[in-house]
Amino acid sequence: MTESKYSYSIVPGYFLQDDPATDPATFDYVKSDFGLIAKSYDTEKETLQTTQWQRFSEHIKTLNSNPHQKYKVLFLGRHGEGVHNVAETRYGTKAWDEHWSLLDGDEYGSWVDAHLTEKGIDQAKTAHAAWEEQIEKGVPAPQSYYVSPLNRCLATAQVTFAGLPMSGTEPFKPIVKELLRETMGEHTCDKRSTASAIKCEYPEYIIEQGFTEADELWDAKTRESDQDRDARLRRFLDDVFDTDENVFVSMTAHSGAISSILQVAGHRWFPLATGGVIPVVVVAEKETTQLTPAATPARDPEMMRTSMATLMALLERADGDGRLSRLMSAVSGGRATREEMEEFTAIVNKQAFPSEGK
């Protein structure tokens, strides 16, 4: 039996952010066409009519001809400045982490499920204008939009994308994904609102199936580690690559979540300022890991005299509803799930060694 998973890697050479010479502290995604590198591609046909973005888009589409690989372009956007960001600056990171972040707010207001500041809204408007400019240059429109359930991301996505002259933005209906949220636990700014509250404020947004009413992931006493956050964002990527066939994908999230996505994909460290955007080309390759059935206890030689022919005859008599035949087909073809393998093994053992089940 096999279990499928993905290994992820960045395909460098398309965006300046991939280049170690690009300084994250000074890089301006707005003035640099999101970082798109002006270059020719080995798959492009000679033409004088298309823009760099259009040639890039056509090139990326040609890469998805290998059934064992999936290429996607992820437009990763960080939320605009939130009230919690201002509070951390006010008190300093050490005091914020050790004390203030554990509270619901201060004299200036609450930061539970922190909202955007006016500056944060302006940063999202800057992103909106940047997208408008790139649309004129032929940037491929995201075919799917995902957003963290925390309010600062819900608002940033709305301001950034709603009303843009490209598909999927009027009305704007991103999918709210629980796993795309910021580092969980302790900090009250990272505790999300109820599903009902989200739906009330953003009625057009699509809340994913299985999304609980209350926040069941946030723990007041335990802060998620970077490693656990990486694992969570890997599960998020697995979900997207498994269920979404679209190539150009937007994700509005947080510094921690985006750092984990970049980490899982093998991108170099590239922190985003609030309101920042980074596009990355990611390839996912499907791996198969052979699962070995659990070892069975050693059996008495006398019991092992059951011949294959006798065993098959016993199995045929036990196959009244055809279930066993279907299980055998799945096992022999390598398609059996773990549960099917266990069921098949149990039937075989019961027929071959009936006395052991008593």
Secondary structure, DSSP 4 states (H G I P E B T S, - for coil): -EEEEEEEEE--SSBGGGSTTS-TTT--TTTTGGGB-----TTPPP-SS--HHHHHHHHHHHGGG-TTEEEEEEEEEE---BHHHHHHHHH-HHHHHHTGGGSSEETTEE-TTPPB-HHHHHHHHHHHHHHHHHHHTTPPPPSEEEE-SSHHHHHHHHHHHTT-SSTTBTTB-PEE-GGGS-S-SS-GGGPPPPHHHHHHH-TTSEEPTT--SS--S--TT-PPPHHHHHHHHHHHHHHHHHH---SEEEEEE-HHHHHHHHHHHTPPP-PPPTT-EEEEEEEEEEEEEEPPPPPPPP--GGGGG--HHHHHHHHHHH-TTSHHHHHHHHHHTT---HHHHHHHHHHHHHHH-GGGG-
